[in-house]
Amino acid sequence: MKKLVAALALPLVITACGRFHNADAGQPETDTAATSNKVGAIVQCITDEAKKHDATYKSTPIPQGTMLEFGDSNVVKVRYDNGETVYRYYPGERHPSNLWIEGAGKKCAP
């Protein structure tokens, strides 16, 4: 009986561990040097896309740039450093209402 319970519980434990894994804890998924665009232009483009999708966000100044937080640990950092503008996207929990962020990055910081 104990073996049966353990066998049935194993998928739940694995799913729970995956649920609490935060991809934002490590390296960014997207790390683009967008030298042709200025920080302000990229941030404006991303915020315009957020407005099109009725997405709320928090804008915070960081050294040499701006950080945009979209909830569920989805973070975009845009900064000017070492002669180039760098766009970094740290994905958090993904669901249909925030998948637009990845496309906006490709549009705004090609």
N, C-alpha and C positions, 0 to 999 in steps of 0.2 A: 504494500500500500504506500509506503514511504517513497519507493522508487517511482511509482506512478505520479504522486503529488510533485515530486522533484522534476520529473520529466515535463509535466504540464506547466509548472511554474517557470521553467527556464526561459521560454519565449517572452514571458512578461518581464522578467528581470533584464533581459537583453534589450527589450524595447524601452524600458525605463531608463537604462543607462544611456541609450542613444538620444532619448528625449532631453536629458539634462546636459548633453554635450553641447558646448557653445563654440561654434566655428569662429566667433569673433575673438576668442581668446588667443588666437595665433596670428599668422600672417594674413594679409589682405588677399581676397580672391582676385581682385582686379587692382593692378598697380601699373598705371599708365603715365608715361612722361608726355604731356601734351604741351610741347614748347610753343606752339603757335597760338594758344589761347591763354589769356590772363586769368588769374584766380577769380576775379569778380565776374568775368564773362561766364565761366564754367558754373559758378555758384548760382548766378542768375538763371542760366539755362536749366539747371537741376531744379531750382525752386519753381520755375515756370512749369516744368513737367509735373511737379508735385501738385501744383494748383489745378492742372488739367485732370488729375486723378483724385482730387479732393483729399489729398493726403496731408496730415498734420506733420510738422517737423519742428525741431528746435535748432536754431543756428547759434553756434558758439565760436567766438574768435579763438584761434590757436596761433602759436608763433608762426609767422609768415603766411597765414591763411585762415581758413574757416572749416569748422566741422559741422556737418548736418546730421542730426539724429532723427530717424524716422520711426522709432518704436520697435519693439521686438528685437532689439540689439542690432538693427540695420544702421550702419554708420558710413558716411562718406566724408573723407578728408581731402581737401584741396589746398595745396600750399605751393609757394614759390621758394625753391631751395636750390642752391648751387647752380644758378643760371637756368633752371627749367621749372615749369609748372608741373606738379605731380598730382594725379588723381588716384585716390585709393578708396576702394569699396570693401567694407568688412560686412559680409552678410550675417544676419542673425537668423531668426526663425522665418521661414519663407511660407507664404500663403498667397492665394490668387490676388489679393488686394495690394501686395507690395512687389510683385514680380516686375513691375514697370521700372523699378530702380536700376536693374541691370541694363535694360534697353536705353534708359536715359544716359547712363554712363557712356555707352557706345556712341550716342548721338552728340552729347555735350563735350566729351573729352576723347575724341577719336585718336 
